[in-house]
Amino acid sequence: MWNFGHEMRMMPRFDTPSRRRHLKRRFSSRWVLIVACLSAAGQTARGDSAARQYLITFKVMAHSVPAGSKLFIVGSDEKLGGWNPGAVALEKQDDGSWAGAYAFPAGSQFEYKITRGSWETEAVGVDGAVLGNSVLKVQSNETVSIVVANWRDILHKDIVRKVEGQIAGVVKYHRQMEGEGIKPRDVIVWLPPGYEKSPERRYPVLYVHDGQNIFDPATSFLGADWQIDETADRLIREGKLQDILVVGIYNTVDRGLEYSDTPQGRAYMRFVVEKLKPFIDKEYRTVTDREHTAVMGSSMGGLISFLLVWNYPQVFSQAACLSPAFAYRDINTVSLVENYTGSGKKICIYMDNGGVGLDTQLQPGCDAMLRALQANGFKMGENLEWYRAPEAEHNERAWSKRVWRPLLFMYGK
């Protein structure tokens, strides 16, 4: 650092105005240089901190791995395959374990699971129950030890896959329904209490994506379903909810493409609007107009629910989007609303989000969508609703705990 005392000692005994101006300029320029250097040093330090990476090592021990199989780690971060169950292989170690090490930014958070390359071969618990996503917040170099008890496709003969609950009420199945440009899928229809005893009544309809996860724990992804059947049945009997039909549309292996604004997504929307809805209206006693027709889903299902009500307001009047992926990786549906210049949409939107794991990554997209909708004339408490569950994760158990909110928002008495 510059020594100001030295500068003063070197001054000659005689002094003049020009000499003082000269020294002032020297001091000023050097002080600016010192401040600039200190500022740059601070910015560098902050940048180093922000860019700090920690090494996370995953070490997996499995009690039984079929010959020829490999183990994979899959998670919400791109380095873990972005939920592609067969993208990131672990390496077999001499001690029989499987391991992989990956660098992540300090403070980042992600969810993960272990598979043998597909969701049909994911790791499950000792009792055969599908496990929830593990969550890790990166704070230091760390080794994560994982013990795999069983695999989803290979269980001991005395173990039956554990499920939580059962179907409440009457459901009807329509198998392998086909749509142009998409894979066939099953459809399950839940009938409200009293439907079969009141042949003169007609009912509003709620269409829900990921249909295998909403009523039946035996077909649900985690062995725990949304419990829409139990919740709707209770609210109807309590006089809080209109009697409604709920149509669950199963997903397929093309779920990501079908539930977003892609050619397959547009084909899926046409299937729902042009084939499935007319079929449901013909087979069941429904109220067919838009005011009595709504759509609901979670995650990517929340995204396609929004796209359906936005693009087909003549068919749907309401959409519920739970933990929606509005702006995630290469998805940016917010711009669809930001760039909209047409007349006001006569639709109602419910949105919510959790505060743990993947839902924290989806939060910015929810915030941006809320701003965009309000800029387009939507008003909170009228045709727009948002709820945040700070402790909620991104899974069926979490959605089941708050599904009563969108049900009452759309069809409450």
MOJO-V211952 format. One line per field, one symbol per residue. phi: phi as a letter, one per 40 degrees, with the letter a starting at -180 (. if undefined). psi: psi as a letter, one per 20 degrees, with the letter a starting at -180 (. if undefined). burial: b if it has 24 or more other C-alpha atoms within 12 Angstrom, else e. Layout:
# MOJO-V211952
phi: ???
psi: ???
burial: ???
This chain:
# MOJO-V211952
phi: .cccccccccccccbadcccccccccccccccccccccccccccccccccccbbcbbbbbbbcabddgcbbbbbaccdcbgfgccbcbccbcbccgcbaabacbcdgcaabaabbbhaccbccbcdcgccccccbbbcbacabbcbbccabccbbcccbbdcbbgacbgbbbbbcfcbacgbccacbbbcccdgdccbcccbbcbbcbcfdcbbbbccbcdbgbbcgcccccdcccccgcbccbcbbcbccbccddccbbcbdcccccccdcccbccdcccccbcbcccccbbbaaabfccccccccccccbccbbbaabbcfcccaafccacdccccccbcccccbbbbbaacbbgdccccddccccccccccccgcbcgbbababbbdcccbacdccccbccccccccbcc
psi: qpohhgghhiprhqqrghhghghghggghhggggggggghgghgghghghjpqqpoppoppphpoqpiqqqqpqaiqhikiljoikhoqrpprhjirpqqpqpqqpirprqrrprkirhikrqrrhjippqrpqpppoirpqpoppppgrqhioqqhjppppqoarppapqqqoqlpqqpjrqqqqpppppqpigiimiiqqqrpppprlhiihgohhiqgjjpaikhgggggghghijhqqpqqpopoqraikgghhkrmrghghhghhggghggghgghhhrnqoirhhkprqqrqchhhghgghghghliigpiqqpoplqmhnpdjpnihhgghjpjarppmrpppqrqajqchhhhighhgghhgggghhjiqppifjpqpqpnhjpamrhgghhhjihghghghkq.
burial: eeeeeeeeeeeeeeeeeeeeeeeeeeeeeeeeeeeeeeeeeeeeeeeeeeeeeeebbbbbbbeebeeeebbbbbbbbebbbbbbbbbbbbeeeeeebbbbbbbbbeebbbbbbbbbbbbebbbbbbbbbbbbbbbbbbeeeeebebebbbbbbbbeeeeebbbbebbbbebebeeebbbeebeebbbbbbbbbebeeeeeebbbbbbbbbbbbbbbbbbbbbbbbbbbbbbbbebbeeeebbbbbbbbbbbbebbbbbbbbeebbbbbbbbbbeebbeebbeebbbbbebbbbbbbbbbbbbbbbbbbbbbbbebbbbbbbbbbbbbbeeebbbeebeeeeeeebbbbbbbbbbbbbbbbbbbbbbbbbbebbbebbbeeeebbbbbbbeebbbbbbbbbbbbbbbbbbbbee
